[in-house]
């Protein structure tokens, strides 16, 4: 990404964790109103997290009375943000200023540990059309 491209991207902050990344991330395959100037290719980032015994005890107690298990919600949100940050770092390293077609997936690695994978297509987008 050149200095001229930096004005195209606004910093995006993770709602829960406060992570910041200076790259456009969208789930759509085409960024509305912005032309794709160059397709770079697949980028990905992952995070593997294991449960904590202390959190398991809190989760069991919360399960008995019902309600959201906030400790696990926070753990998964942080894992998602780490995976997105790693994906964006790879995309920026390849010269992209956007990732389109973002997908997130999870899988169990072993009992008590899960992987969260973020992947998409790294691209270079131009300025919004019509400006």
C-alpha positions as a Markdown table, in Angstrom:
| # | Residue | x | y | z |
|---|---|---|---|---|
| 1 | Unk | 0.0 | 0.0 | 0.0 |
| 2 | Unk | 1.4 | 3.4 | -1.0 |
| 3 | Unk | 1.1 | 6.6 | 1.0 |
| 4 | Unk | -1.4 | 7.8 | -1.6 |
| 5 | Unk | -3.6 | 4.8 | -0.8 |
| 6 | Unk | -3.7 | 5.4 | 3.0 |
| 7 | Unk | -6.4 | 8.0 | 2.7 |
| 8 | Unk | -8.7 | 5.3 | 1.3 |
| 9 | Unk | -8.8 | 3.3 | 4.5 |
| 10 | Unk | -10.3 | 4.3 | 7.7 |
| 11 | Unk | -9.1 | 2.6 | 10.9 |
| 12 | Unk | -11.6 | 0.0 | 12.1 |
| 13 | Unk | -11.8 | -0.8 | 15.8 |
| 14 | Unk | -13.0 | -4.1 | 17.3 |
| 15 | Unk | -16.1 | -3.5 | 19.3 |
| 16 | Unk | -15.2 | -5.7 | 22.3 |
| 17 | Unk | -11.4 | -5.8 | 22.4 |
| 18 | Unk | -10.3 | -2.5 | 20.9 |
| 19 | Unk | -8.0 | -4.0 | 18.3 |
| 20 | Unk | -7.3 | -1.7 | 15.4 |
| 21 | Unk | -6.5 | -2.4 | 11.8 |
| 22 | Unk | -6.0 | 0.0 | 8.8 |
| 23 | Unk | -7.6 | -2.1 | 6.1 |
| 24 | Unk | -11.1 | -2.5 | 4.7 |
| 25 | Unk | -12.7 | -5.8 | 5.6 |
| 26 | Unk | -16.1 | -6.8 | 4.1 |
| 27 | Unk | -18.0 | -10.0 | 3.7 |
| 28 | Unk | -19.3 | -9.0 | 0.2 |
| 29 | Unk | -17.3 | -10.1 | -2.8 |
| 30 | Unk | -17.4 | -6.6 | -4.3 |
| 31 | Unk | -16.8 | -3.5 | -2.3 |
| 32 | Unk | -19.8 | -1.3 | -3.1 |
| 33 | Unk | -18.8 | 1.8 | -5.0 |
| 34 | Unk | -15.1 | 1.0 | -5.1 |
| 35 | Unk | -13.4 | -0.6 | -8.1 |
| 36 | Unk | -11.1 | -3.6 | -7.4 |
| 37 | Unk | -7.9 | -2.5 | -9.1 |
| 38 | Unk | -5.9 | -5.7 | -8.4 |
| 39 | Unk | -6.7 | -9.1 | -6.9 |
| 40 | Unk | -3.8 | -10.5 | -4.8 |
| 41 | Unk | -5.3 | -13.7 | -3.5 |
| 42 | Unk | -6.2 | -15.7 | -0.4 |
| 43 | Unk | -5.2 | -14.4 | 3.0 |
| 44 | Unk | -5.9 | -16.0 | 6.4 |
| 45 | Unk | -5.3 | -15.7 | 10.1 |
| 46 | Unk | -6.1 | -18.1 | 12.9 |
| 47 | Unk | -6.2 | -18.2 | 16.6 |
| 48 | Unk | -6.3 | -21.3 | 18.8 |
| 49 | Unk | -7.7 | -20.9 | 22.3 |
| 50 | Unk | -8.0 | -23.4 | 25.2 |
| 51 | Unk | -10.5 | -23.2 | 28.0 |
| 52 | Unk | -9.4 | -22.3 | 31.4 |
| 53 | Unk | -10.4 | -24.4 | 34.5 |
| 54 | Unk | -11.5 | -21.2 | 36.4 |
| 55 | Unk | -13.8 | -20.2 | 33.5 |
| 56 | Unk | -15.2 | -23.7 | 33.3 |
| 57 | Unk | -16.3 | -23.5 | 37.0 |
| 58 | Unk | -17.9 | -20.1 | 36.3 |
| 59 | Unk | -19.6 | -21.5 | 33.2 |
| 60 | Unk | -21.0 | -24.5 | 35.1 |
| 61 | Unk | -22.5 | -22.1 | 37.7 |
| 62 | Unk | -23.9 | -19.8 | 35.1 |
| 63 | Unk | -25.4 | -22.7 | 33.2 |
| 64 | Unk | -27.3 | -23.8 | 36.4 |
| 65 | Unk | -29.0 | -20.4 | 36.7 |
| 66 | Unk | -29.1 | -19.6 | 32.9 |
| 67 | Unk | -27.9 | -16.7 | 30.9 |
| 68 | Unk | -24.9 | -15.8 | 28.8 |
| 69 | Unk | -21.5 | -17.2 | 29.7 |
| 70 | Unk | -19.7 | -13.8 | 29.4 |
| 71 | Unk | -16.3 | -15.3 | 30.1 |
| 72 | Unk | -16.5 | -17.5 | 27.0 |
| 73 | Unk | -18.1 | -14.8 | 24.9 |
| 74 | Unk | -15.1 | -12.5 | 25.7 |
| 75 | Unk | -12.7 | -15.4 | 25.0 |
| 76 | Unk | -14.2 | -16.1 | 21.5 |
| 77 | Unk | -14.4 | -12.3 | 20.7 |
| 78 | Unk | -10.7 | -11.9 | 21.5 |
| 79 | Unk | -9.9 | -15.0 | 19.4 |
| 80 | Unk | -11.9 | -13.6 | 16.5 |
| 81 | Unk | -10.1 | -10.3 | 16.7 |
| 82 | Unk | -6.7 | -11.9 | 16.8 |
| 83 | Unk | -7.5 | -14.0 | 13.7 |
| 84 | Unk | -8.7 | -10.9 | 11.9 |
| 85 | Unk | -5.6 | -9.0 | 12.9 |
| 86 | Unk | -3.4 | -11.8 | 11.6 |
| 87 | Unk | -5.3 | -12.0 | 8.3 |
| 88 | Unk | -5.0 | -8.2 | 7.9 |
| 89 | Unk | -1.3 | -8.3 | 8.7 |
| 90 | Unk | -0.8 | -10.9 | 5.9 |
| 91 | Unk | -2.9 | -8.8 | 3.5 |
| 92 | Unk | -1.1 | -5.6 | 4.2 |
| 93 | Unk | 2.2 | -7.4 | 3.8 |
| 94 | Unk | 1.2 | -8.4 | 0.3 |
| 95 | Unk | 0.3 | -4.9 | -0.6 |
| 96 | Unk | -3.5 | -5.1 | -0.2 |
| 97 | Unk | -5.7 | -2.3 | 1.2 |
| 98 | Unk | -8.8 | -4.4 | 1.5 |
| 99 | Unk | -10.0 | -8.0 | 2.1 |
| 100 | Unk | -13.3 | -9.0 | 0.4 |
| 101 | Unk | -15.3 | -12.2 | 0.9 |
| 102 | Unk | -14.4 | -12.5 | 4.6 |
| 103 | Unk | -15.4 | -15.8 | 6.1 |
| 104 | Unk | -15.0 | -17.0 | 9.7 |
| 105 | Unk | -15.0 | -20.6 | 10.8 |
| 106 | Unk | -14.4 | -22.5 | 13.9 |
| 107 | Unk | -13.3 | -26.1 | 14.6 |
| 108 | Unk | -12.5 | -28.1 | 17.7 |
| 109 | Unk | -8.9 | -29.1 | 17.9 |
| 110 | Unk | -9.2 | -31.2 | 21.0 |
| 111 | Unk | -11.3 | -31.3 | 24.1 |
| 112 | Unk | -11.3 | -27.8 | 25.5 |
| 113 | Unk | -9.5 | -26.1 | 22.6 |
| 114 | Unk | -10.9 | -24.5 | 19.5 |
| 115 | Unk | -9.5 | -22.8 | 16.4 |
| 116 | Unk | -11.0 | -19.7 | 14.9 |
| 117 | Unk | -10.0 | -19.1 | 11.2 |
| 118 | Unk | -10.6 | -15.8 | 9.3 |
| 119 | Unk | -10.0 | -15.9 | 5.6 |
| 120 | Unk | -10.8 | -13.8 | 2.5 |
| 121 | Unk | -9.4 | -12.4 | -0.7 |
| 122 | Unk | -6.8 | -9.7 | -0.5 |
| 123 | Unk | -7.3 | -6.9 | -3.0 |
| 124 | Unk | -6.3 | -3.4 | -3.9 |
| 125 | Unk | -9.4 | -1.1 | -4.2 |
| 126 | Unk | -9.6 | 2.4 | -5.6 |
| 127 | Unk | -11.5 | 5.4 | -4.4 |
| 128 | Unk | -15.2 | 5.4 | -4.2 |
| 129 | Unk | -16.8 | 6.0 | -7.6 |
| 130 | Unk | -18.9 | 9.1 | -7.9 |
| 131 | Unk | -16.8 | 11.3 | -5.5 |
